[in-house]
Amino acid sequence: MDEGIANVFPGTQAQWEVQARNVAGVVSFDDLVVEIAPKLRVAQVLWMLQEAGMAPRWSTTDAPLAEDLNLTEALVEMYLRSVERLLRRSGLRRGYVDVDETSWTLRGRLRTADQLTRHQGRLLPLEVHYDDYTLDTAANRTLAAALEAVRTLPILRPGRSARGVRLALRAQGLLSRFEGVTLPVAASLPIDAGEGERHESYAGPLMLARLVLHGTGLASKVGDRRAEGLLLSMPDIFERCVAEILRGHFGPRLRTQASRVYAPEKDSSKRRVRPDLVVLSGPAEQPLTVLDTKYKQVELASADLYQMHVYARIFDTQDVVLLYAEACPPRMLRLEGSHAEDTDAIRLHVWGVDLTATPEEIRQQVLAASQVT
């Protein structure tokens, strides 16, 4: 398997031991279906997705999800409900799309260059361009692609569970409502939703559709064989959750994936560093604190220490933070200098976030980690 998905080790009695790596969901090879349960409760993962802006907020008027749903079933249920709500309230919206085609009649305008190149002076057929007012928009294609991806999930196939079959049938029924919408050949690839973003009724469904399509695309990349499924990258979710919490506090003073170039040694080739989060200070926007999120157990590996040392020097700050997705007491290490009077010492702050806590407690822990200076 791909190293980002799982590690496989020889076991005893001609068996193999599979150790998942920071992903959750379901993946299948042929008739083998592997469900990877998250370490957190499903409700906590869904809250993180919502806090990260990767899933819409659950309305107080929405019926609660069944508590025994696994993560994949919960995501599918949320997506199907969002599409059902869209169709019930406003229906599919039409929009203008650019169309280039060969036609025997003039519609719109003639593409002169293509006409001369392809037909070499002949009057017919015509190479035309026009705007078509249609249901076959990028937004509707995105929703249809996600429905097709859901319909074919291995965990929802007949023989797995009655609940899974019902979800698959609902997806099939909704897909039939998208008549006139082109289903992309590669349904697992994310699509730009274009003007659909401007309509409030489409916001939630498109958000969940992207989540589904990205998850099915991640599953298809496993190893050198075609895999099916839906997988979520827990480190990505944790990083984006932390980023959105901090953005709510710091606003534009927070930078995500800010990059700078440096040369490790004199006359050596330059490299680009990109920490997860950078908090800026003052009108000059001087870096105040650099934060890197780690979705793993608290373990100060030498590679992590070197990485944080580089961040501090390149971004010219003394305070860097390693933020782990595990409860642990905060502590501070000095990466350069060993005495309190060393004014140029780099201070590495190690913090942990207890993701089993309440949402407000998690927010407070993240904010506390960012305010170490």
N, C-alpha and C positions, 0 to 999 in steps of 0.2 A: 504493500500500500504506500501511497504518498506519505512522506515523512510528516506532513502537516496534519494528517488524519489519524494515523495509528502506527504503532510499532508492533511487529509480529516476531515472536520468539518461538523456537522449538520447545515444545513441552514434553511431558512424559506420555508413554504409551501411544506413540505415533500421533499425538495431538499438538495443536499449536495454541500458543497463548497470545491473545490480541489485547493490546493496551492502547485505548483511545487517548488522543492528545488534544485536549482543549476544544473539542467539538461536541455537539449534541444534536440528536436527530435520528435519522434512519438512513441506511445505505444498503444496497443489495447487489449481489453478483449472481446472475442466473437465478437459481432457486433459493440461494442463501440470502436471508434477510437479517441484518444486524441492527438492533435498536441500541442507540447510545444515549443513555439517560444522563441528564445534567446532574451535577453534584447538588445543585440547589433545587428547591421546590419549583414546580412549573410556574406557580404564581409569581415567584421572585424573578424568574427569567423574563416573564411577560412584562413585569413592572420595569425591569432594566431596559427592555426594548422600547417601551413607551417613554421612559425618561431620556433615552438616547435619541429620540426622534425617529426611530426606525419602525414604529408602529403607532397607530392613532390611540389617543386616550380613550379609555372605556367609559362610556356615558353612564350616568346613574340610572337612566331609563332602560339600559340594555340588560337582558336576562343574564345572570351570572353563568359562567362556564361550569360544566360538571367537574367536580373535584378529582375524579379518577381519570381524566384525560391525560394521555402522555403529551410531551411537548409538540410532537408533529401533529397529533390530532387537534390540540388546542390552536395551533397556528392555522390549520386548515379551517377549523370552525370559525375563527375570527375572520378569515378572508372570505369565506362563503357568506357569512352574515353581512359583511360590508358590501359585497356585490348585490346581494338580495335587497339590501336597503336602498342602494343606488337605483336599481331597476324599479323598485316600488315607488320611490319618491319622485324621481325626475326622468327615469329612463336613460337610454344611451343618447349621448349628445352627438349631433353632427358637427362637422367642421370642414374648413377648406384645406385641401391638400394639393400640392403641386403634382401635376401629371405631365410626363413627357411620353408621347406615343407616336406610332406611325398610323396615319389615318387617311382614308380616301376622301374625306371632307375637311374643310378648314374649320377648326374650332379653336378659339383663343388666338394665339399668334403663331406665326411660322418661325421655326428655329432655322434661320437661314444657313448658318454654317453647317449644321448637320444635314440639311437638305442638299446642299452642294456636294458635301463629302460623300454621302451615302448613295445619292441617286444621280449624280453627275449630269445635271441639266434636265433630267426628265421632270415633267410637271407633276406626275402622280407616281407613287403615293406621297403624302405630305408628312413632314416631321413637325409636329405641333406641340405647343405647351399651353396648358390651361389650368385654371383652378377649379377643382371639383368639390361641390358641397356634399359630403358623404359621411356615412357611419364608419368608413374604413380609415379612421384616424390612428395616429400613433398611440394615443391613450387607450382607445378601445382594443387595439392589437395587443397592448401590454396586458390588459385585463384578460383577454382571451388566451394569451400565451400562458399566463399563470393558472388559469382554469384547466387548461390541457395538462400542464405539469402536475397539478393536484390530482386530476382524474387518473393519471397513470402511476401514481406513487405506489411502490410495492407494498407498503403497509396497509393500503386501502383495497387491495385486490381481493376477489372472492376467495374464500377459504381462510382468510386471516381473522376477521372478526365481523360480526353483524354491524357494529358501529362504523367500521371502516367502509363496508359496502354501502351503507347509507350515505356517508360523506361523498364517496365516489359518484353515486347516482345523483346527488344534489349538484355536484360539479358538472356532470354531463348535462343535466337539465338546464343549468344556467348557460352552459356553452351553446346550447341550441338557441338561446335568445340573442346570440351574436351573429345572426344571419347577415351576410354582406360584409363581415369583418374578416380580413385576411389573417389566417393563422400562420405565424412565422414558421419557417422550416425548422429552425433551431429554437424550439420553445424555451430552452433553458437560458437563453441569452437575454440580459436586460435590454430594454428598449427605451429610447428617449420618448417621454410621453407628450412632449410638445405643448400645444395649447391646452391640453387637458388639465394641466397644473392650475390654470386660472379659475377653474370651476370648483367651488368648495365641496360639492357633492362627490367629486372625484378624488379629493385629497387622500382620504383614508384608504379607499380601495387601491389606489396607485401605490401608496406607501407599503401596504401589505403585499401587493403583487411583486414589487421589487424585491422584497424580503424572500418571497417564495422562489422567484427566478434566480436570485443570487444563491440561495441555498441549494437549488437543484443543479446549478452550474458548478458549485463547489463539489458536490457529490460526483459529478461526471468526470472530474479530474483525478479521481483516485487511481493511482497506478497506471499501468499501460493497457488496461482493459476497460471497456465501457461499463460504468456503474450508474445505477439509478438511485434516487433518494432525495432527501432534503436535510442538509446539514447547516448548522449555525456555528460560526466562529465565536467562541466565548471571549477570547481576548479582544476581538474587535468590538463586541458589544460592551464589554467593561470599559474600554478606552473611550468609546463614544458617550457612554453614560456619564463617566467622570467629566468629560469635556463639556457636556451640556449643563451639568450642575455648576461647574465653574463659570461657564458663559453667563449663566443667570446672575452670578455675583459680580464678575469682573467686566462683563460686556465686551467692548472692543479691545480692552487691554489683554484679552486672552488670544493667543495665537496657537493654532493647531498645525502640526506637521511643518513648523517653521524650519527652513533649511539654511545652512551655511557651508561654505567650502573651506577646507583647510589642508595643509600638507603635513603629514605626521613627522617628517624629517626634512631637513634642508635638501633642496633639489629633488625631493621625491615627488611622485605623481600626486595630484590633488584628489581628495575624497570629499564626499558630501555627507554631512550628518543631519539627521532629522529627528529631533526628540518629539515625543508625543505632544507635549503641552509646554508653552512658555508664557509666563505672566510678566507683563510689561509695567513699567513705573514711570510716571511723570509725562510731561509734554514731549520730551525727547524720546519716549518709548524705549527706554533702556531696559534690557532684560533684568528682571528682579529675581525670579525663581524659575528653574527648569524642572518639569515633572515628567517621569516616565512610568507608565502603568505596567504592571506585571500580573497576569492572570495565572498565578502558580503559588506554590507554598513559599514561605519566606526563606530564602536561601541566598546569601550574598556570594554569588559566584564571582571569580576574578574578572570574567568578561564583563559582568554588570558594573563592577567597580571601575574598570578602565573606561567603559562607555560613559559613565557619569562624570568621570574626571575630564574626559574630552569635552563633554557638553559644557561643563563649568568654564573651561578655558576658552572655548570657541565663542561662547555667548557672554563671556566676561562677567560672570556672576559667581558669588561665593556659596550660594545656597542651591542645592539640587536635591530632588526628592524622588525616592523610589516608593511607589504606591502599590502595595500588594492587595490582591483580592482575598485576603485572609485576615482574621482578627489577630492583632499582635500589638504589644505595647510599643509606643513610639520611642525611638532612640536616635542618637546623633553620633556620627563618626567623623573624624577629621582625616581627609585624604592627603592633605599636605600640612606639615607642622603638627606638633603634638602638645602644644601649650596654649593656654587660653589667650596669651598675649600675641600670638601669631596672627596678625591682622589679615594676612593674605591667604590663610588656610581655607581650603574648600570644605564646606560643611555638608556632609551627606546625611539627609534625614530619611529614616526608614519608617514608613507608616503602613498600617494595615487597615483595611475596610471590612467590617463584618457584614457580609451581604445577606446574612440571615436576620439582620435587625430590621426595624421598621423603616419605611422610606425616609421619614424626617431624620431619624438617627443616622442613616447612611449619608444623607446630604450634609449633616453637621460634621461627620467624620472626614468627608472629602474636603470641605471648606477648611477645617482645622489643619489638614495636611498642606494646604496651599498657602497658609499664612504662618510660615515658619520663621520669617525674617523679623 
